[in-house]
Amino acid sequence: MLARCRFDKLDLRLLELERDGFTADEAGTLLGLTTSQINGRFRRINEKFEVQHKKYAVQRALELGILRS
């Protein structure tokens, strides 16, 4: 399933911010989005990675080379 998934620039930026310890509030402020928008986006990212939490999405992205440490 993951092979068919696409991650756009915002998805990747959110994963980077989560990796770097930003909260949803902080990421929203930085990107000009609401916390609800950030959390909704992470729900879709989590579905793509088939994980339950954004920290696991970051871990999976690192494992797959989608995101660098």
All heavy atoms as a GROMACS GRO file, in nm:
protein
  563
    1MET      N    1   0.081  -0.119   0.000
    1MET     CA    2   0.000   0.000   0.000
    1MET      C    3   0.086   0.126   0.000
    1MET      O    4   0.056   0.221  -0.069
    1MET     CB    5  -0.092  -0.001   0.122
    1MET     CG    6  -0.178   0.122   0.131
    1MET     SD    7  -0.297   0.106   0.263
    1MET     CE    8  -0.361   0.268   0.263
    2LEU      N    9   0.193   0.127   0.076
    2LEU     CA   10   0.278   0.245   0.087
    2LEU      C   11   0.339   0.284  -0.048
    2LEU      O   12   0.357   0.401  -0.076
    2LEU     CB   13   0.388   0.221   0.191
    2LEU     CG   14   0.473   0.342   0.226
    2LEU    CD1   15   0.388   0.454   0.282
    2LEU    CD2   16   0.580   0.303   0.325
    3ALA      N   17   0.365   0.186  -0.130
    3ALA     CA   18   0.425   0.216  -0.261
    3ALA      C   19   0.335   0.306  -0.345
    3ALA      O   20   0.384   0.382  -0.427
    3ALA     CB   21   0.454   0.085  -0.335
    4ARG      N   22   0.205   0.300  -0.325
    4ARG     CA   23   0.112   0.383  -0.402
    4ARG      C   24   0.091   0.520  -0.339
    4ARG      O   25   0.028   0.606  -0.399
    4ARG     CB   26  -0.024   0.312  -0.412
    4ARG     CG   27  -0.019   0.183  -0.491
    4ARG     CD   28  -0.158   0.129  -0.511
    4ARG     NE   29  -0.239   0.134  -0.392
    4ARG     CZ   30  -0.282   0.030  -0.323
    4ARG    NH1   31  -0.249  -0.091  -0.361
    4ARG    NH2   32  -0.359   0.044  -0.216
    5CYS      N   33   0.138   0.538  -0.219
    5CYS     CA   34   0.115   0.664  -0.147
    5CYS      C   35   0.212   0.771  -0.193
    5CYS      O   36   0.328   0.744  -0.222
    5CYS     CB   37   0.133   0.643   0.003
    5CYS     SG   38   0.008   0.537   0.075
    6ARG      N   39   0.160   0.891  -0.196
    6ARG     CA   40   0.244   1.006  -0.229
    6ARG      C   41   0.248   1.100  -0.110
    6ARG      O   42   0.147   1.119  -0.043
    6ARG     CB   43   0.187   1.078  -0.351
    6ARG     CG   44   0.192   0.996  -0.475
    6ARG     CD   45   0.136   1.072  -0.592
    6ARG     NE   46   0.116   0.982  -0.703
    6ARG     CZ   47   0.192   0.981  -0.810
    6ARG    NH1   48   0.290   1.066  -0.823
    6ARG    NH2   49   0.169   0.897  -0.907
    7PHE      N   50   0.363   1.156  -0.089
    7PHE     CA   51   0.381   1.253   0.018
    7PHE      C   52   0.420   1.386  -0.046
    7PHE      O   53   0.521   1.394  -0.114
    7PHE     CB   54   0.489   1.206   0.114
    7PHE     CG   55   0.454   1.076   0.182
    7PHE    CD1   56   0.493   0.955   0.129
    7PHE    CD2   57   0.378   1.077   0.297
    7PHE    CE1   58   0.459   0.836   0.190
    7PHE    CE2   59   0.343   0.958   0.360
    7PHE     CZ   60   0.384   0.838   0.306
    8ASP      N   61   0.338   1.487  -0.024
    8ASP     CA   62   0.370   1.617  -0.082
    8ASP      C   63   0.464   1.694   0.010
    8ASP      O   64   0.504   1.645   0.116
    8ASP     CB   65   0.244   1.695  -0.117
    8ASP     CG   66   0.159   1.732   0.003
    8ASP    OD1   67   0.211   1.735   0.117
    8ASP    OD2   68   0.040   1.760  -0.017
    9LYS      N   69   0.499   1.815  -0.032
    9LYS     CA   70   0.596   1.894   0.045
    9LYS      C   71   0.547   1.924   0.186
    9LYS      O   72   0.627   1.923   0.280
    9LYS     CB   73   0.625   2.025  -0.029
    9LYS     CG   74   0.706   2.006  -0.154
    9LYS     CD   75   0.733   2.138  -0.222
    9LYS     CE   76   0.810   2.115  -0.351
    9LYS     NZ   77   0.839   2.240  -0.421
   10LEU      N   78   0.417   1.947   0.202
   10LEU     CA   79   0.365   1.974   0.336
   10LEU      C   80   0.375   1.851   0.425
   10LEU      O   81   0.412   1.861   0.541
   10LEU     CB   82   0.220   2.025   0.329
   10LEU     CG   83   0.156   2.059   0.463
   10LEU    CD1   84   0.237   2.162   0.542
   10LEU    CD2   85   0.013   2.108   0.442
   11ASP      N   86   0.343   1.734   0.370
   11ASP     CA   87   0.358   1.610   0.447
   11ASP      C   88   0.501   1.596   0.498
   11ASP      O   89   0.526   1.568   0.615
   11ASP     CB   90   0.326   1.487   0.362
   11ASP     CG   91   0.181   1.475   0.321
   11ASP    OD1   92   0.094   1.533   0.388
   11ASP    OD2   93   0.154   1.404   0.222
   12LEU      N   94   0.595   1.615   0.408
   12LEU     CA   95   0.736   1.600   0.444
   12LEU      C   96   0.779   1.704   0.546
   12LEU      O   97   0.854   1.673   0.639
   12LEU     CB   98   0.824   1.606   0.319
   12LEU     CG   99   0.798   1.494   0.218
   12LEU    CD1  100   0.882   1.516   0.092
   12LEU    CD2  101   0.826   1.357   0.278
   13ARG      N  102   0.731   1.826   0.530
   13ARG     CA  103   0.765   1.933   0.625
   13ARG      C  104   0.709   1.900   0.763
   13ARG      O  105   0.778   1.920   0.864
   13ARG     CB  106   0.713   2.068   0.574
   13ARG     CG  107   0.754   2.184   0.660
   13ARG     CD  108   0.904   2.206   0.656
   13ARG     NE  109   0.939   2.321   0.736
   13ARG     CZ  110   1.037   2.322   0.826
   13ARG    NH1  111   1.113   2.217   0.844
   13ARG    NH2  112   1.062   2.429   0.896
   14LEU      N  113   0.587   1.850   0.768
   14LEU     CA  114   0.528   1.813   0.897
   14LEU      C  115   0.605   1.700   0.963
   14LEU      O  116   0.628   1.702   1.085
   14LEU     CB  117   0.381   1.774   0.880
   14LEU     CG  118   0.286   1.890   0.852
   14LEU    CD1  119   0.146   1.837   0.823
   14LEU    CD2  120   0.283   1.988   0.966
   15LEU      N  121   0.647   1.603   0.885
   15LEU     CA  122   0.728   1.495   0.940
   15LEU      C  123   0.861   1.548   0.994
   15LEU      O  124   0.907   1.507   1.101
   15LEU     CB  125   0.752   1.387   0.835
   15LEU     CG  126   0.630   1.302   0.800
   15LEU    CD1  127   0.655   1.225   0.671
   15LEU    CD2  128   0.594   1.208   0.914
   16GLU      N  129   0.922   1.642   0.922
   16GLU     CA  130   1.047   1.704   0.969
   16GLU      C  131   1.025   1.779   1.100
   16GLU      O  132   1.107   1.768   1.193
   16GLU     CB  133   1.101   1.801   0.864
   16GLU     CG  134   1.156   1.736   0.741
   16GLU     CD  135   1.188   1.836   0.631
   16GLU    OE1  136   1.145   1.953   0.639
   16GLU    OE2  137   1.256   1.796   0.534
   17LEU      N  138   0.918   1.855   1.107
   17LEU     CA  139   0.891   1.932   1.228
   17LEU      C  140   0.864   1.840   1.346
   17LEU      O  141   0.910   1.866   1.458
   17LEU     CB  142   0.774   2.028   1.206
   17LEU     CG  143   0.802   2.143   1.108
   17LEU    CD1  144   0.675   2.220   1.078
   17LEU    CD2  145   0.910   2.236   1.162
   18GLU      N  146   0.790   1.732   1.324
   18GLU     CA  147   0.765   1.635   1.430
   18GLU      C  148   0.897   1.572   1.474
   18GLU      O  149   0.923   1.558   1.593
   18GLU     CB  150   0.667   1.528   1.382
   18GLU     CG  151   0.644   1.415   1.480
   18GLU     CD  152   0.576   1.457   1.610
   18GLU    OE1  153   0.512   1.564   1.615
   18GLU    OE2  154   0.586   1.381   1.708
   19ARG      N  155   0.980   1.535   1.378
   19ARG     CA  156   1.112   1.478   1.410
   19ARG      C  157   1.193   1.573   1.497
   19ARG      O  158   1.262   1.532   1.591
   19ARG     CB  159   1.187   1.450   1.280
   19ARG     CG  160   1.329   1.400   1.299
   19ARG     CD  161   1.415   1.421   1.178
   19ARG     NE  162   1.428   1.564   1.148
   19ARG     CZ  163   1.458   1.613   1.028
   19ARG    NH1  164   1.479   1.533   0.926
   19ARG    NH2  165   1.468   1.743   1.010
   20ASP      N  166   1.180   1.704   1.469
   20ASP     CA  167   1.257   1.805   1.540
   20ASP      C  168   1.192   1.850   1.671
   20ASP      O  169   1.243   1.940   1.738
   20ASP     CB  170   1.281   1.925   1.450
   20ASP     CG  171   1.369   1.891   1.330
   20ASP    OD1  172   1.438   1.787   1.334
   20ASP    OD2  173   1.369   1.968   1.233
   21GLY      N  174   1.079   1.788   1.707
   21GLY     CA  175   1.020   1.814   1.838
   21GLY      C  176   0.915   1.924   1.843
   21GLY      O  177   0.873   1.964   1.951
   22PHE      N  178   0.870   1.973   1.729
   22PHE     CA  179   0.767   2.076   1.727
   22PHE      C  180   0.632   2.016   1.764
   22PHE      O  181   0.600   1.904   1.725
   22PHE     CB  182   0.754   2.138   1.587
   22PHE     CG  183   0.862   2.236   1.553
   22PHE    CD1  184   0.992   2.194   1.527
   22PHE    CD2  185   0.834   2.372   1.547
   22PHE    CE1  186   1.091   2.285   1.495
   22PHE    CE2  187   0.933   2.464   1.514
   22PHE     CZ  188   1.062   2.419   1.489
   23THR      N  189   0.553   2.091   1.839
   23THR     CA  190   0.416   2.049   1.868
   23THR      C  191   0.328   2.086   1.749
   23THR      O  192   0.369   2.162   1.660
   23THR     CB  193   0.362   2.120   1.993
   23THR    OG1  194   0.352   2.261   1.964
   23THR    CG2  195   0.450   2.097   2.115
   24ALA      N  196   0.205   2.035   1.749
   24ALA     CA  197   0.110   2.070   1.643
   24ALA      C  198   0.083   2.221   1.645
   24ALA      O  199   0.071   2.283   1.539
   24ALA     CB  200  -0.019   1.990   1.660
   25ASP      N  201   0.072   2.279   1.764
   25ASP     CA  202   0.052   2.424   1.776
   25ASP      C  203   0.168   2.501   1.713
   25ASP      O  204   0.147   2.597   1.639
   25ASP     CB  205   0.036   2.467   1.921
   25ASP     CG  206  -0.095   2.423   1.984
   25ASP    OD1  207  -0.193   2.401   1.908
   25ASP    OD2  208  -0.099   2.411   2.107
   26GLU      N  209   0.289   2.461   1.746
   26GLU     CA  210   0.408   2.530   1.694
   26GLU      C  211   0.418   2.514   1.542
   26GLU      O  212   0.448   2.610   1.471
   26GLU     CB  213   0.533   2.475   1.761
   26GLU     CG  214   0.542   2.510   1.908
   26GLU     CD  215   0.649   2.433   1.981
   26GLU    OE1  216   0.687   2.321   1.939
   26GLU    OE2  217   0.696   2.485   2.085
   27ALA      N  218   0.393   2.393   1.494
   27ALA     CA  219   0.397   2.369   1.349
   27ALA      C  220   0.291   2.452   1.278
   27ALA      O  221   0.317   2.511   1.173
   27ALA     CB  222   0.378   2.220   1.319
   28GLY      N  223   0.173   2.458   1.337
   28GLY     CA  224   0.066   2.538   1.279
   28GLY      C  225   0.102   2.685   1.269
   28GLY      O  226   0.078   2.750   1.167
   29THR      N  227   0.158   2.738   1.376
   29THR     CA  228   0.200   2.878   1.376
   29THR      C  229   0.305   2.902   1.268
   29THR      O  230   0.297   3.000   1.193
   29THR     CB  231   0.255   2.917   1.514
   29THR    OG1  232   0.151   2.901   1.611
   29THR    CG2  233   0.305   3.060   1.516
   30LEU      N  234   0.402   2.814   1.260
   30LEU     CA  235   0.509   2.828   1.162
   30LEU      C  236   0.457   2.821   1.018
   30LEU      O  237   0.501   2.896   0.931
   30LEU     CB  238   0.613   2.717   1.184
   30LEU     CG  239   0.737   2.721   1.098
   30LEU    CD1  240   0.822   2.843   1.130
   30LEU    CD2  241   0.818   2.595   1.118
   31LEU      N  242   0.359   2.734   0.995
   31LEU     CA  243   0.309   2.710   0.860
   31LEU      C  244   0.182   2.787   0.825
   31LEU      O  245   0.133   2.778   0.713
   31LEU     CB  246   0.285   2.560   0.839
   31LEU     CG  247   0.409   2.471   0.855
   31LEU    CD1  248   0.370   2.325   0.853
   31LEU    CD2  249   0.511   2.501   0.747
   32GLY      N  250   0.129   2.859   0.922
   32GLY     CA  251   0.007   2.935   0.898
   32GLY      C  252  -0.117   2.849   0.890
   32GLY      O  253  -0.211   2.881   0.817
   33LEU      N  254  -0.118   2.740   0.965
   33LEU     CA  255  -0.231   2.647   0.969
   33LEU      C  256  -0.282   2.634   1.111
   33LEU      O  257  -0.209   2.661   1.206
   33LEU     CB  258  -0.188   2.508   0.917
   33LEU     CG  259  -0.134   2.502   0.774
   33LEU    CD1  260  -0.074   2.366   0.746
   33LEU    CD2  261  -0.244   2.534   0.674
   34THR      N  262  -0.405   2.590   1.125
   34THR     CA  263  -0.458   2.567   1.259
   34THR      C  264  -0.410   2.433   1.312
   34THR      O  265  -0.367   2.345   1.235
   34THR     CB  266  -0.612   2.567   1.258
   34THR    OG1  267  -0.658   2.452   1.184
   34THR    CG2  268  -0.670   2.695   1.200
   35THR      N  269  -0.419   2.417   1.443
   35THR     CA  270  -0.382   2.290   1.504
   35THR      C  271  -0.470   2.178   1.449
   35THR      O  272  -0.421   2.068   1.424
   35THR     CB  273  -0.397   2.300   1.658
   35THR    OG1  274  -0.312   2.406   1.704
   35THR    CG2  275  -0.355   2.171   1.726
   36SER      N  276  -0.596   2.207   1.427
   36SER     CA  277  -0.687   2.106   1.370
   36SER      C  278  -0.642   2.063   1.230
   36SER      O  279  -0.650   1.945   1.196
   36SER     CB  280  -0.829   2.159   1.363
   36SER     OG  281  -0.880   2.178   1.492
   37GLN      N  282  -0.596   2.160   1.151
   37GLN     CA  283  -0.547   2.126   1.018
   37GLN      C  284  -0.422   2.039   1.026
   37GLN      O  285  -0.407   1.943   0.949
   37GLN     CB  286  -0.518   2.252   0.938
   37GLN     CG  287  -0.642   2.327   0.896
   37GLN     CD  288  -0.609   2.461   0.832
   37GLN    OE1  289  -0.536   2.541   0.890
   37GLN    NE2  290  -0.663   2.484   0.714
   38ILE      N  291  -0.333   2.072   1.117
   38ILE     CA  292  -0.211   1.992   1.136
   38ILE      C  293  -0.247   1.850   1.179
   38ILE      O  294  -0.198   1.752   1.122
   38ILE     CB  295  -0.117   2.057   1.240
   38ILE    CG1  296  -0.070   2.196   1.195
   38ILE    CG2  297   0.000   1.966   1.274
   38ILE    CD1  298   0.018   2.197   1.073
   39ASN      N  299  -0.334   1.839   1.277
   39ASN     CA  300  -0.373   1.706   1.326
   39ASN      C  301  -0.446   1.625   1.219
   39ASN      O  302  -0.424   1.504   1.207
   39ASN     CB  303  -0.458   1.720   1.452
   39ASN     CG  304  -0.376   1.766   1.570
   39ASN    OD1  305  -0.255   1.742   1.578
   39ASN    ND2  306  -0.439   1.834   1.663
   40GLY      N  307  -0.529   1.691   1.140
   40GLY     CA  308  -0.597   1.623   1.031
   40GLY      C  309  -0.499   1.572   0.927
   40GLY      O  310  -0.513   1.461   0.874
   41ARG      N  311  -0.402   1.654   0.898
   41ARG     CA  312  -0.300   1.614   0.801
   41ARG      C  313  -0.223   1.493   0.853
   41ARG      O  314  -0.194   1.400   0.778
   41ARG     CB  315  -0.207   1.733   0.777
   41ARG     CG  316  -0.116   1.719   0.661
   41ARG     CD  317  -0.194   1.731   0.532
   41ARG     NE  318  -0.105   1.719   0.420
   41ARG     CZ  319  -0.115   1.790   0.311
   41ARG    NH1  320  -0.211   1.876   0.295
   41ARG    NH2  321  -0.029   1.773   0.213
   42PHE      N  322  -0.191   1.495   0.983
   42PHE     CA  323  -0.119   1.380   1.041
   42PHE      C  324  -0.205   1.255   1.043
   42PHE      O  325  -0.153   1.144   1.029
   42PHE     CB  326  -0.066   1.412   1.180
   42PHE     CG  327   0.079   1.452   1.177
   42PHE    CD1  328   0.116   1.581   1.212
   42PHE    CD2  329   0.178   1.364   1.139
   42PHE    CE1  330   0.249   1.619   1.208
   42PHE    CE2  331   0.311   1.400   1.134
   42PHE     CZ  332   0.347   1.529   1.169
   43ARG      N  333  -0.336   1.269   1.057
   43ARG     CA  334  -0.422   1.150   1.049
   43ARG      C  335  -0.406   1.084   0.912
   43ARG      O  336  -0.396   0.961   0.903
   43ARG     CB  337  -0.568   1.186   1.075
   43ARG     CG  338  -0.602   1.196   1.221
   43ARG     CD  339  -0.751   1.205   1.246
   43ARG     NE  340  -0.811   1.327   1.195
   43ARG     CZ  341  -0.810   1.445   1.258
   43ARG    NH1  342  -0.753   1.456   1.376
   43ARG    NH2  343  -0.866   1.551   1.204
   44ARG      N  344  -0.402   1.163   0.807
   44ARG     CA  345  -0.384   1.108   0.673
   44ARG      C  346  -0.243   1.049   0.654
   44ARG      O  347  -0.228   0.944   0.592
   44ARG     CB  348  -0.415   1.214   0.568
   44ARG     CG  349  -0.564   1.246   0.561
   44ARG     CD  350  -0.600   1.340   0.448
   44ARG     NE  351  -0.549   1.475   0.468
   44ARG     CZ  352  -0.604   1.569   0.543
   44ARG    NH1  353  -0.715   1.543   0.609
   44ARG    NH2  354  -0.551   1.688   0.554
   45ILE      N  355  -0.144   1.117   0.707
   45ILE     CA  356  -0.007   1.065   0.699
   45ILE      C  357   0.001   0.932   0.774
   45ILE      O  358   0.059   0.835   0.723
   45ILE     CB  359   0.094   1.167   0.757
   45ILE    CG1  360   0.102   1.291   0.667
   45ILE    CG2  361   0.232   1.103   0.774
   45ILE    CD1  362   0.180   1.408   0.728
   46ASN      N  363  -0.058   0.926   0.893
   46ASN     CA  364  -0.057   0.802   0.971
   46ASN      C  365  -0.125   0.688   0.896
   46ASN      O  366  -0.078   0.574   0.900
   46ASN     CB  367  -0.125   0.824   1.106
   46ASN     CG  368  -0.046   0.914   1.198
   46ASN    OD1  369   0.070   0.945   1.173
   46ASN    ND2  370  -0.109   0.957   1.305
   47GLU      N  371  -0.234   0.719   0.828
   47GLU     CA  372  -0.303   0.617   0.748
   47GLU      C  373  -0.212   0.565   0.637
   47GLU      O  374  -0.209   0.445   0.611
   47GLU     CB  375  -0.430   0.674   0.687
   47GLU     CG  376  -0.541   0.695   0.788
   47GLU     CD  377  -0.662   0.766   0.728
   47GLU    OE1  378  -0.667   0.788   0.604
   47GLU    OE2  379  -0.752   0.801   0.806
   48LYS      N  380  -0.140   0.654   0.573
   48LYS     CA  381  -0.048   0.612   0.466
   48LYS      C  382   0.058   0.516   0.518
   48LYS      O  383   0.094   0.420   0.451
   48LYS     CB  384   0.018   0.734   0.401
   48LYS     CG  385  -0.077   0.819   0.320
   48LYS     CD  386  -0.005   0.941   0.265
   48LYS     CE  387  -0.100   1.033   0.192
   48LYS     NZ  388  -0.031   1.150   0.135
   49PHE      N  389   0.109   0.545   0.638
   49PHE     CA  390   0.212   0.460   0.698
   49PHE      C  391   0.154   0.344   0.777
   49PHE      O  392   0.229   0.260   0.826
   49PHE     CB  393   0.302   0.543   0.791
   49PHE     CG  394   0.404   0.626   0.721
   49PHE    CD1  395   0.401   0.764   0.730
   49PHE    CD2  396   0.504   0.568   0.646
   49PHE    CE1  397   0.496   0.842   0.667
   49PHE    CE2  398   0.599   0.644   0.582
   49PHE     CZ  399   0.595   0.782   0.592
   50GLU      N  400   0.022   0.343   0.791
   50GLU     CA  401  -0.047   0.238   0.867
   50GLU      C  402   0.005   0.233   1.012
   50GLU      O  403   0.039   0.127   1.064
   50GLU     CB  404  -0.035   0.104   0.798
   50GLU     CG  405  -0.099   0.104   0.661
   50GLU     CD  406  -0.086  -0.028   0.586
   50GLU    OE1  407  -0.005  -0.114   0.627
   50GLU    OE2  408  -0.156  -0.044   0.486
   51VAL      N  409   0.012   0.350   1.073
   51VAL     CA  410   0.054   0.361   1.213
   51VAL      C  411  -0.052   0.438   1.289
   51VAL      O  412  -0.140   0.501   1.231
   51VAL     CB  413   0.191   0.431   1.226
   51VAL    CG1  414   0.300   0.349   1.158
   51VAL    CG2  415   0.189   0.572   1.171
   52GLN      N  416  -0.042   0.437   1.422
   52GLN     CA  417  -0.142   0.499   1.507
   52GLN      C  418  -0.101   0.637   1.561
   52GLN      O  419  -0.185   0.708   1.614
   52GLN     CB  420  -0.173   0.408   1.626
   52GLN     CG  421  -0.237   0.277   1.586
   52GLN     CD  422  -0.371   0.297   1.520
   52GLN    OE1  423  -0.452   0.375   1.568
   52GLN    NE2  424  -0.395   0.228   1.411
   53HIS      N  425   0.025   0.673   1.550
   53HIS     CA  426   0.070   0.798   1.610
   53HIS      C  427   0.176   0.862   1.519
   53HIS      O  428   0.253   0.792   1.453
   53HIS     CB  429   0.129   0.772   1.749
   53HIS     CG  430   0.148   0.895   1.830
   53HIS    ND1  431   0.260   0.972   1.820
   53HIS    CD2  432   0.069   0.954   1.922
   53HIS    CE1  433   0.250   1.076   1.902
   53HIS    NE2  434   0.134   1.067   1.965
   54LYS      N  435   0.181   0.994   1.523
   54LYS     CA  436   0.274   1.066   1.435
   54LYS      C  437   0.420   1.034   1.465
   54LYS      O  438   0.503   1.036   1.374
   54LYS     CB  439   0.248   1.216   1.439
   54LYS     CG  440   0.257   1.281   1.572
   54LYS     CD  441   0.211   1.426   1.565
   54LYS     CE  442   0.214   1.491   1.701
   54LYS     NZ  443   0.168   1.629   1.693
   55LYS      N  444   0.453   1.001   1.588
   55LYS     CA  445   0.593   0.965   1.616
   55LYS      C  446   0.632   0.837   1.544
   55LYS      O  447   0.745   0.820   1.501
   55LYS     CB  448   0.619   0.955   1.766
   55LYS     CG  449   0.556   0.838   1.835
   55LYS     CD  450   0.592   0.836   1.984
   55LYS     CE  451   0.527   0.718   2.053
   55LYS     NZ  452   0.560   0.715   2.194
   56TYR      N  453   0.535   0.746   1.526
   56TYR     CA  454   0.562   0.623   1.452
   56TYR      C  455   0.569   0.651   1.302
   56TYR      O  456   0.642   0.582   1.230
   56TYR     CB  457   0.457   0.517   1.482
   56TYR     CG  458   0.454   0.478   1.628
   56TYR    CD1  459   0.337   0.486   1.702
   56TYR    CD2  460   0.570   0.435   1.693
   56TYR    CE1  461   0.334   0.452   1.836
   56TYR    CE2  462   0.569   0.401   1.828
   56TYR     CZ  463   0.451   0.410   1.898
   56TYR     OH  464   0.449   0.376   2.032
   57ALA      N  465   0.495   0.751   1.256
   57ALA     CA  466   0.505   0.791   1.115
   57ALA      C  467   0.645   0.843   1.086
   57ALA      O  468   0.704   0.811   0.982
   57ALA     CB  469   0.399   0.896   1.082
   58VAL      N  470   0.698   0.923   1.176
   58VAL     CA  471   0.835   0.975   1.160
   58VAL      C  472   0.935   0.859   1.160
   58VAL      O  473   1.023   0.853   1.074
   58VAL     CB  474   0.870   1.077   1.270
   58VAL    CG1  475   1.019   1.112   1.268
   58VAL    CG2  476   0.785   1.202   1.255
   59GLN      N  477   0.919   0.768   1.253
   59GLN     CA  478   1.009   0.652   1.260
   59GLN      C  479   1.004   0.573   1.130
   59GLN      O  480   1.107   0.534   1.076
   59GLN     CB  481   0.970   0.563   1.378
   59GLN     CG  482   1.056   0.442   1.395
   59GLN     CD  483   1.011   0.357   1.513
   59GLN    OE1  484   0.916   0.389   1.583
   59GLN    NE2  485   1.079   0.246   1.534
   60ARG      N  486   0.885   0.551   1.078
   60ARG     CA  487   0.868   0.475   0.954
   60ARG      C  488   0.930   0.551   0.836
   60ARG      O  489   0.996   0.491   0.750
   60ARG     CB  490   0.720   0.450   0.930
   60ARG     CG  491   0.691   0.352   0.822
   60ARG     CD  492   0.715   0.210   0.872
   60ARG     NE  493   0.669   0.120   0.768
   60ARG     CZ  494   0.749   0.035   0.706
   60ARG    NH1  495   0.875   0.025   0.739
   60ARG    NH2  496   0.701  -0.043   0.612
   61ALA      N  497   0.910   0.682   0.831
   61ALA     CA  498   0.968   0.763   0.723
   61ALA      C  499   1.120   0.757   0.726
   61ALA      O  500   1.184   0.751   0.621
   61ALA     CB  501   0.919   0.907   0.735
   62LEU      N  502   1.177   0.757   0.845
   62LEU     CA  503   1.323   0.745   0.859
   62LEU      C  504   1.370   0.608   0.812
   62LEU      O  505   1.468   0.597   0.738
   62LEU     CB  506   1.365   0.769   1.004
   62LEU     CG  507   1.353   0.913   1.055
   62LEU    CD1  508   1.365   0.917   1.207
   62LEU    CD2  509   1.456   1.002   0.989
   63GLU      N  510   1.299   0.504   0.852
   63GLU     CA  511   1.336   0.367   0.813
   63GLU      C  512   1.332   0.349   0.661
   63GLU      O  513   1.415   0.277   0.605
   63GLU     CB  514   1.240   0.266   0.877
   63GLU     CG  515   1.254   0.252   1.026
   63GLU     CD  516   1.142   0.171   1.089
   63GLU    OE1  517   1.046   0.129   1.017
   63GLU    OE2  518   1.148   0.148   1.211
   64LEU      N  519   1.235   0.412   0.596
   64LEU     CA  520   1.217   0.397   0.452
   64LEU      C  521   1.300   0.495   0.370
   64LEU      O  522   1.299   0.490   0.248
   64LEU     CB  523   1.069   0.413   0.417
   64LEU     CG  524   0.977   0.306   0.474
   64LEU    CD1  525   0.832   0.343   0.453
   64LEU    CD2  526   1.008   0.170   0.411
   65GLY      N  527   1.369   0.585   0.437
   65GLY     CA  528   1.451   0.683   0.367
   65GLY      C  529   1.373   0.798   0.307
   65GLY      O  530   1.426   0.875   0.226
   66ILE      N  531   1.249   0.812   0.346
   66ILE     CA  532   1.166   0.924   0.300
   66ILE      C  533   1.208   1.051   0.372
   66ILE      O  534   1.199   1.161   0.317
   66ILE     CB  535   1.016   0.893   0.325
   66ILE    CG1  536   0.975   0.773   0.238
   66ILE    CG2  537   0.928   1.013   0.299
   66ILE    CD1  538   0.841   0.717   0.272
   67LEU      N  539   1.256   1.034   0.493
   67LEU     CA  540   1.299   1.145   0.579
   67LEU      C  541   1.438   1.112   0.630
   67LEU      O  542   1.469   0.995   0.656
   67LEU     CB  543   1.200   1.156   0.696
   67LEU     CG  544   1.209   1.273   0.789
   67LEU    CD1  545   1.177   1.402   0.714
   67LEU    CD2  546   1.111   1.255   0.904
   68ARG      N  547   1.521   1.213   0.640
   68ARG     CA  548   1.657   1.194   0.692
   68ARG      C  549   1.664   1.239   0.837
   68ARG      O  550   1.596   1.332   0.876
   68ARG     CB  551   1.757   1.273   0.609
   68ARG     CG  552   1.767   1.220   0.468
   68ARG     CD  553   1.878   1.287   0.395
   68ARG     NE  554   1.884   1.233   0.259
   68ARG     CZ  555   1.906   1.306   0.152
   68ARG    NH1  556   1.926   1.435   0.165
   68ARG    NH2  557   1.908   1.251   0.035
   69SER      N  558   1.752   1.176   0.912
   69SER     CA  559   1.766   1.212   1.054
   69SER      C  560   1.856   1.332   1.072
   69SER      O  561   1.919   1.380   0.984
   69SER     CB  562   1.822   1.095   1.133
   69SER     OG  563   1.944   1.051   1.080
   0.00000   0.00000   0.00000
